[in-house]
Amino acid sequence: MLEIDGSYGEGGGQLLRLAVALSAITGIDVRIMNIRTRRDKPGLAAQHLAGVHAVGKLCGANIEGLALRSDQIVFGPATLQGGDYRFDVGTAGSITLVLQALLPVMLATQLPCKVHITGGTDVRQAPAADYLRAVLIPLIKRLGAQVTMCVLRRGYYPQGGGEIELAVKPAMLSSAVFEASGYSKTISGLAHVTNLPEHIALRMKQAVLNRLGTYGTHARIETQVLGREAAFGAGGAITCWLESEHTVRGAARVAEWGVTAETLGEAVGEELATDIAAGAALDIHAADQILVYLALLGGGSFSTRHISLHARTAMWLIEQFLPVTFEVTESSDLAYITVRLRRESS
């Protein structure tokens, strides 16, 4: 059994989700200890329970210690299986974080697989639904994956009630080199609000355009005002992305009480403009998420503005499960990451 210290590096929920996903894919039993010990509320929260439970369903796992605030679990995977599944994160727990754990496992089944998840679609400290749909999934599709995602209903903190459906079909995947070079399309985006005034979405949009400057001259940022039929509760988010010949870069922010629309929009514009100016192939959030896919495929490379603690933690964890190494080269402007198969000593 592989033993993982859940407090290593970033020490948060991402380490837990990635560990059980890799366990399911490789068939390696894992004990994860010290789960989220440095957080204000340590141990498993509701959304972590949902994520581990969901991954377990896809591989028929035997799971010990799966309880609220537990700081240790044992995850024993059986056989990967496809099919249709329904999961409820509960309250406003993030659907997108659960999908981050599920998607590599769904692809590894090499069988048709569909999940319908209820919870929060756009919540703080988690990827906005449109970031997953417009940035991360298109990057994974560039590896050959056949993935479709549909936001059926928006849901926000604290009630949740949103719904997302994601489906994968069997496909031949291959490694990729993500580069910022080549042609680029016009920047696209979506600013939406639910049960809030339209001017909030318009102000988020304008703040993005102001910060993008010349990069946003021909940007196409849509605004949406949603009602009760399309969402539950009140909330919103803004996501912008730039599709290029060899990559997709993006940025997003979720609306928060007490934070102005201008602050949210400017932050999105700042991230995207800085990535473009630096010539980064991936934004820092996609950089830590794409690592597991490249590792499973045995290779690949990309550049990013800097390597986050999330990414460093993911690299350490992946190397515990898979025969790969991560080569990192850092300059003043960019960090370059190359994934290679590990050469075993004779």
FENZISUL-V236094 format. One record per residue. SS is DSSP state (@ for helix, = for strand, . for the rest). OMEGA is omega in whole degrees, -180 to 180 (none if undefined). Layout:
ss;omega
SS;OMEGA
SS;OMEGA
This chain:
ss;omega
.;177
=;179
=;-176
=;175
=;-177
.;178
.;-177
.;174
.;-180
.;171
.;-177
.;-177
@;-179
@;179
@;178
@;-177
@;-179
@;-180
@;-179
@;176
@;180
@;176
@;180
@;-176
@;-176
@;-177
.;-179
.;175
.;-178
=;171
=;180
=;-176
=;177
.;-176
.;176
.;-175
.;-178
.;-180
.;179
.;175
.;-173
.;179
.;-175
.;170
.;-175
@;-177
@;177
@;175
@;-178
@;-179
@;180
@;178
@;-178
@;178
@;179
@;179
@;-178
@;180
@;179
.;-172
.;167
=;-174
=;176
=;175
.;-177
.;-179
.;-179
.;178
.;174
.;-180
.;178
.;173
=;170
=;-175
=;-179
=;-176
.;174
.;-175
.;176
.;-179
.;177
.;178
=;179
=;-177
=;174
=;180
=;177
=;-179
.;-177
.;-177
.;-177
.;175
.;-171
=;173
@;-175
@;177
@;175
@;180
@;177
@;177
@;-174
@;-170
@;177
@;179
@;178
@;179
@;-178
@;180
.;-175
.;177
.;175
.;-176
=;-180
=;176
=;175
=;-173
=;178
=;180
=;179
=;179
.;-176
.;-176
.;-179
.;176
.;176
.;179
.;173
.;-178
@;-178
@;175
@;177
@;-176
@;-170
@;-177
@;-172
@;-179
@;174
@;176
@;179
@;176
@;178
.;174
.;179
.;-178
.;174
=;-175
=;173
=;-180
=;-180
=;174
=;-177
=;-179
=;178
=;176
=;-172
=;175
.;4
.;-172
.;-173
=;178
.;176
=;-179
=;175
=;175
=;179
=;-178
=;175
=;174
=;178
.;-179
.;174
.;-179
.;178
.;-178
.;-176
.;171
=;179
.;-178
.;179
.;-178
.;179
.;-176
.;176
=;174
.;176
.;177
.;178
=;179
=;177
=;173
=;-178
=;172
=;179
=;180
.;176
.;-178
.;-179
@;-175
@;178
@;177
@;-180
@;179
@;175
@;-180
@;-177
@;179
@;176
@;-178
@;179
@;-178
@;180
@;-179
@;-177
@;178
@;-176
@;-176
.;-178
.;-178
.;178
=;-179
=;-178
=;172
=;179
=;172
=;-174
=;178
.;-174
.;-178
.;-176
.;-177
=;179
=;-180
.;-180
.;180
=;-180
=;179
=;173
=;179
=;175
=;-178
=;179
=;177
=;179
=;-176
.;-174
.;-178
.;172
=;177
=;-178
=;177
=;-177
=;172
=;178
=;180
.;178
.;174
.;178
.;178
.;-174
.;176
@;-180
@;179
@;179
@;-179
@;-180
@;179
@;178
@;180
@;179
@;-179
@;-176
@;-180
@;-179
@;176
@;-180
@;-178
@;-178
@;-176
.;178
.;179
.;180
.;172
.;-171
@;180
@;176
@;-178
@;-178
@;-179
@;-175
@;-175
@;-176
@;-180
@;178
@;179
@;179
@;180
.;174
.;178
=;180
=;180
=;177
=;172
=;177
=;-175
.;173
.;-176
.;-178
.;175
@;174
@;-178
@;-180
@;177
@;179
@;180
@;178
@;-177
@;-179
@;-179
@;175
@;-175
@;-169
.;-179
.;180
=;172
=;178
=;178
=;-176
=;175
=;-177
=;174
.;-179
.;-175
.;-172
.;170
=;-179
=;-180
=;176
=;179
=;-180
=;172
=;-179
.;176
.;-180
.;179
.;-178
.;none
